[in-house]
Amino acid sequence: MLDMAFEHHGFTVVRGPDLLWGGDVKCFHAPAGLFDGVIGGPPCKAFSSLRHIVAHNHSKYPDKYLPAENLIPEFERIVAEAQPAWFLMENVPAAPQPEVPGYAISSIKLNNRWVPGATAQNRNRRFSFGVKGSVAVSLNRFIRLSLFEPIEFEYAVTAASSRGGHAVPIRLNSGGKPKRLPKSREGAPPRSVSDYEILQGLPQGFLSESPFTVAGKKQVIGNGVPLPLGLAVADAIKAYLSE
């Protein structure tokens, strides 16, 4: 979905391997000097708010609960190999800023509700922007923000199975099990794929021709960057390059 946003603003995007189709980023090597920029979002599970619960459960049941692998070093490696003029990495706010020798890097935190065309989804993300040289460039200089947030408010969609994706956050107790939903949400159905599409700013039926199950479609859509947020960031980078 981040690719879609950059394509909308005139960039030609060459995609790397995807785990969904049996690809492995560790086997991917980019030729130096061929690409102007590198964009990507390493999996965020290693830095999500639930990572401490997973780590706790892993200490008790090591074969059942496995902490997510940090793949930011793979992103850094690909940037170092490709040697682009600039790069952009997206992740959750708790993720560390990437470090690549020869690049000056700055990070900003953005919420989907702050940008033009925003949906009601409240989704915070960190965007790290790197350029060759010793002078960092902040995307704050170029990002276009709306004057007001949408009046409606919806919690962020997640890459949940067909059981999950409720419009309220799922709290966990000390044992790692979901607590009961508030009475106002008891009996309410989980979000549909259509709900996911709307909140992520996608056209209806976005994955209607895909081979994924309902749970698979939710995972694909829930893992992506909201289209309005991606468009705003791609537009900011385009403005920087034009300058």
Buried (B, 14 or more C-beta within 10 A) or exposed (E): BBBBBBEEBEBEEEEEEEEEEEEEBEEEEBEEEEBEBBBBBBBBBBBBEEBEBBEBBBEEEEEEBEBBEBBBEBBBBBBBBBBBBBBBBBBBBEBEEBEBEEBBBBBBEBBBBBBEEBBBBBBBBBBBBBBBEEEEBEBEEBBEBBEEBBEEEBBBBBBBBBEBBBBEEBEEEEEEEEEEBEEEEEEEEBBBBEBBBBBBBBEEEBBEEEEBEEBBBBBBBBBBBBBBBBBBBBBBBBBBEEE
